[in-house]
């Protein structure tokens, strides 16, 4: 009979009884002779098992009600601290950018120049691409030490060997400079699915050893998302995700952990192959979130300072739920302290996310990612300093609690000293447009994703056709009142081809006709009176006056606001 057989035969209560009899040398009854014969093995195994059970129980013991209330109050206070700008750093510096493996070399790339800026928080990602790969000194996952191809400069291993764990280096700098630090964990990064040179190099041992844990394969690619995503239906994946977070919470001096669900938005095989998440899928991530919250509160209690939990998620509860992310349940159950919304796309006006988060006393941050508009002319505008100012001003005007920049890494750019202050932004030149990210990626993670779109988008990848007899109206949010600031305004409209007769095209802004004139190629533009534009939603209407006019395709809409020097 094996040790496992014995443990199966006897419950924990029986083992305790037997051990007590054995320790006190109390004679056992005859019908216990079988147990008596096995007693030495049972006692040794049982005693060890009990000790391990007690250790595990102590490690995972829940806090008392008063301790929970105290921790909740501490979390609530910390959650609402000032975060003008959150800088998400993808942690590429150790892999690509260092000339030498020293803390200062690491800090100089993206961090040290932020001193004195409006960046109050750094969310530092230690690679986590793909799932299980990290650039901190993990014992649960794998340290990313690959040096092939363009990874030849990877100094992660050397940094760790020399005692300069990148996450610790960041933590130390943040403490010295009164900047909050979150460890950012990309929950299911799938850069390893890329056909580019780096794809196979990012494919971790975990996925090679357990292809059954993936949502697809290189030969059988799913309908939604990417085939290298791990499937959180498997409890092993949920356990690993929990252990990755726990390891950081117990071993690093971080103020919080960000669970970045936007990298990437494929979590279940069922969803990847075209079916919406069901109860099983929702329960998997709900349970994981509960485990993480419980553990983080326990560690926070032990160290005397809370560990906050932040999430980065889509800005539609309904869309997120289809993917298996039960965001409102997480908010309702107090599993989340901070919420950042949007990434590859934005589905709703900012105010809807603000209302959702504030309903559950959770601050909400506007995620501004880099433009990925394929049209270069439009992208140049969307990615401009003026473009970021307009995006930030719109978010501030709708009640957002701070600005979160993703994939912006130049620490010397003036944006780090502008976007976190709406008063300062008020008098700076801006351009407003409907979307910096375009429309293309909305359907990448769920083929019907565009059905959740709840705002107007007019971009080169999502143009609008104006036909005779039917007006086209586009909503353009503007985050300021130009009358109050003495601004000059210029409306620019881009067409696939200019109307043959410009007089036949009537453009109205909030009901008033705006005279437009030929500008740069494919553009009509015109100055408008500041009093026409209002803070919030502005309606721009296109009409062809003649029934004989040919349809025109409108590709872009830009409102430029400038101020006297």
KAFENVEN-V730580 format. One line per field, one symbol per residue. psi: psi as a letter, one per 40 degrees, with the letter a starting at -180 (. if undefined). A space follows every 50 residues. Layout:
psi = ???
This chain:
psi = hidddddddhiddddddddddddefhhiideedddddedddddddddddd dddddddddehiiidddddddddddddddeihgdhhhhhefeddddehdi gidddddddeddeeheaehehhhhhgcfhahehieigiedahhheheibe edeheddddddefghdddddddddddefhihihhhhdfhfdeeieidedd dehidddddgdeeieaiddghidhaideiihedhddddddddddddddde eigieihhhgeegifheiddddeehiiadddddddddddddddddddddd ddeehihihiihiifhddddddeehgddddddefehdhhhiicdihdiid dddddddddffhihihhhiihfhdhdddddddeiddddddddddddeeei eihhhhfheheeiedeeddegdddddeiiihhidhdeaedededehdfde eehfihhhidegiihhihehihhhhhhheihddeefihihhhhhidhiid hddehhhihfehhhhiihbiheiiiiiihdedhihahhhhhhihdheeii iihhdihhhhhiii.
